[in-house]
Amino acid sequence: MSTFTMYSTPWCGYCHRLKSQLDREGIAFDMVDIEQEPSAVQIVETANNGNQTVPTLVYSDGSSQTNPSLAQVKEKLASLA
């Protein structure tokens, strides 16, 4: 089971970059395309004060990060371990 879900869109360059970095580091995560999963839009908007900003990562503890760096993701994962 992954520790977080990344909400993204196919056209988001920041999403592609972060996904590539996470894949390279061997960090497992679930990916949800908010254009294919309309119910996910509300999750992203809730995490971003009503904005559909991606990538939005939602962690197993309920916290979220918007457009984080790889270092920020690693730091958060370490705090959840």
N, C-alpha and C positions, 0 to 999 in steps of 0.2 A: 504494500500500500504506500502511495506517495504521501509526502508531508504537506504538499500544497497543490493548488490548481492554478494554472495560468489561464486567464481569460484574454483572448486576442481576436484579431481579425486577419484575414489573408493578406491584406494590403498594408499592414503595419510593419514598417521597417524596424522599429524598436523591438517589436515582438520577435521578428525573425532573428535579429542579432542576439537577443537574450536566450532564445531557444537554442541557437547554435552554441553559445557559451555553456549553457547548462548541459547539453548533450556531450560536449567535449569533456566536461568535468565528470560525466557519469552520474549526474544528479537526476533522479527520477521525479517526474511530476505528471499530473494530468493536464491535458490541454482542452480548452473549450472555446470554440469559435462562436462569438456572440451573434454573428450573422446567421448561423445555422441553428442556434439554440436561443430563441427569443426570451426564454425564462432567465437566461444568464445575464441579460441586459440589466435587470433590476439589481442583481448582485453587484455588478460593476458600478452602477449609478449610486447605490447605497455606500459603497466604499469610497466614492469620489465626489461626494456632495452634489449628486445629481448629474454629474458628467459621465459620458461614456468614454473614459480614458483607458487606453490599453497600452502596454500590458498591465493588467492588474493581477497580482498574486494574492490568493487567499489561503492562509495557512490553517493547519489542523487545530490551532488554538483560537481560530476565529479572527485573528488579526490580518491586516492586509498591507501590501506595499504597491505603489503605483510607479511603473517604470524604474524599478530598482536596478542598481548595478549588480554585477555578479558578486562583488565583495559584500554588498548589503544582504543578498540572498544567503550567502554562506554564513554570515554572522547570525542571521535569523535562524537558520537551520541548526547552528551550533547551540543557540539558546533553547531550542526545542528538544534537543537530544537528551 
